[in-house]
């Protein structure tokens, strides 16, 4: 499926618990705003901890961005957000990204060059049974 590193962009980590987990575990991160982090995931333990933080953020309406690819750097993955415009990644070359996942409160958007994820039916094997994926009305 994936290999490490995987990068998570937490647009706004409003929870102190998330900040303390990053600090206590010495998780490599790049702070790009007062509350935003780009986190480099290099182990399953770190991935599980950051996924828990990400779920809490998404359930509270805060977007989380996940990047996988070669030659990615934290500083290049900073999202530019403005209330009246779509989110942009101006410093990033998307040719280096194999898979990009945008996790939000209302759903997940996946863009991938990997043929393991290029259809809703294929991606369903990688999603927990706790979540519902409407395969018939989804597209990748």
Secondary structure as GFF3:
##gff-version 3
##sequence-region A 1 140
A	DSSP	beta_strand	6	10	.	.	.	ID=ss1
A	DSSP	alpha_helix	16	24	.	.	.	ID=ss2
A	DSSP	beta_strand	29	31	.	.	.	ID=ss3
A	DSSP	beta_strand	37	41	.	.	.	ID=ss4
A	DSSP	alpha_helix	44	59	.	.	.	ID=ss5
A	DSSP	beta_strand	64	69	.	.	.	ID=ss6
A	DSSP	three_ten_helix	74	77	.	.	.	ID=ss7
A	DSSP	beta_strand	80	82	.	.	.	ID=ss8
A	DSSP	beta_strand	85	88	.	.	.	ID=ss9
A	DSSP	three_ten_helix	94	96	.	.	.	ID=ss10
A	DSSP	beta_strand	97	104	.	.	.	ID=ss11
A	DSSP	beta_strand	107	112	.	.	.	ID=ss12
A	DSSP	alpha_helix	120	123	.	.	.	ID=ss13
A	DSSP	three_ten_helix	124	126	.	.	.	ID=ss14
A	DSSP	three_ten_helix	135	137	.	.	.	ID=ss15
###
